Amino acid sequence: MQNPAGCQLQTANSGRPAGFTLIELLVVLSIIALLLTIAVPRYFGSVERAKEATLRQDLSVMRDAIDKYYGDHGKYPDSLEALAQRHYLRAVPADPITQSSQTWQTQPPPEGLSGAVYDVHSGAPGKGEDGTPYADW
């Protein structure tokens, strides 16, 4: 076959069907598997670190709301829901580890002070990345 300039063109058909061989596909799949073995553990580690950071932030916000409630009313709230009802919190957040707002552990105030919620801790089992139990945060 000749083009208008008079040069001969080669055809792509060399007698074998076009496509990938089994070896080529296996090499590509093994490269993908290798990349996944590197990326997946890092992904799940970052998800756990994000949950722990969210837990620390939620505890800080709730403790600040408890302190503000005490400063305004002269007593500690009777429940975490009271903080939301009085608009110190928009809503009681879900514990990012247990994914439930019902697992928070509250600590009563020292004797002589009124109310029921002096401090709040996570009710999640297990330990954080630093080895501290979630309940001690």
C-alpha positions, 0 to 999 in steps of 0.5 A: 500500500502506498500513500500519496507521497509514494512511501510504503506503509506497513500494516499492523497485522503480523499474523497474530491477534491483537491483545495482551498475553497472559504473562503481560496481564500477570505482570500488571496484576502483580504490580498492582498487588504490590502497590496495594500491599504498601498503600492499604495498611497506611490507609487504615492507620490514618483512619484510626489516627483520625478517629483518635483525633476526633475523640480527643476533640469531642472530649475537649469540646464537651468538657468545655461545655460542662465548664461553661454550664457550671459557670452559668448555672452554678451547678453541673449538668444532670446529663450530657443531653442537658448540654444539648437542650440548653444549647451548650452543644448542638447535639451530643456527639457520637463517640468516633470509636464506638460510633454511638452517643450512648457510650460516653462515661460520665463522672459525677462531681466531687461531694458537695457540688450539685449535678451529675456530670463533672467529666466525660470519658470514652466508653470504647474498649481498647487502647489508643495508638499511644497505649493509653486506654480510651477510657482514660482520655 
